[in-house]
Amino acid sequence: MTPHPLRAILIAAAAAAALPALAQDSPWSVRAGVAAIRFSPDSTIELPTGVPVPGAAVGVKNNTAAALEIGYELAHDWTLRFAMGNPPTTTLSAAGTLPPAPTGTLGKIRYAPAMLTLTYGFGDLGPIRPYVGAGVNYTWVMKETDGDIARLKADNAWGSVLQAGFDVPLSRQWSLFFDARKVFVKTQARGVVPAVGNVPGSARIKLDPAIYVVGVGYRF
């Protein structure tokens, strides 16, 4: 049986536990905070014939969610990070030349993003510890709710992640942090439009959210 991609990411993150500690201090850390998810959508809507609808677009509502990250220091300045959060729900809306009738809300999607990244830290620069990194993202679509589009379905999707941020140490174990990530991810949604005789349609949607997180970190 092929393992679920989200499960594969979780296994990869947990595998770091098998690595030996590189110092007396624990290599494990955890960070929690509030994430602002800001989408940069770009979409192409197609009719059953495969012909794009000129100027038609899908709007994607921004979200705020709780975020959790588990980190493991692989070597000095190198940290493997697994991040996820409580699954938010975004609203898809008619945009561009796409008529808003009858409500303008095409549907809603509840999703669970998970990210595995590797970051490099630059040590202490004054009161902060900056870092940069990159990795992979997997977005799991948990639930679709119909709106003007019936039988709404959206695909799970893989993507890439760029990451930068900094920690502000408060003590040996506690810190504040700011983290910014740019996720490059596309999905495809499909359904039918009851208002025009259940005509089927589909949309290729580039989401590409920027995710900003502020919170508190603890090193074990």
Beta strands, then each sheet from edge to edge (+ up, - down):
strand 1: 28-38
strand 2: 42-46
strand 3: 56-60
strand 4: 63-75
strand 5: 78-85
strand 6: 89-96
strand 7: 105-121
strand 8: 129-146
strand 9: 150-154
strand 10: 157-169
strand 11: 174-193
strand 12: 199-206
strand 13: 210-219
sheet 1: 2+ 12- 11+ 10- 8+ 7- 5+ 4- 1+ 13-
sheet 2: 2+ 12- 11+ 9-
sheet 3: 2+ 12- 11+ 10- 8+ 7- 6+ 3-
end
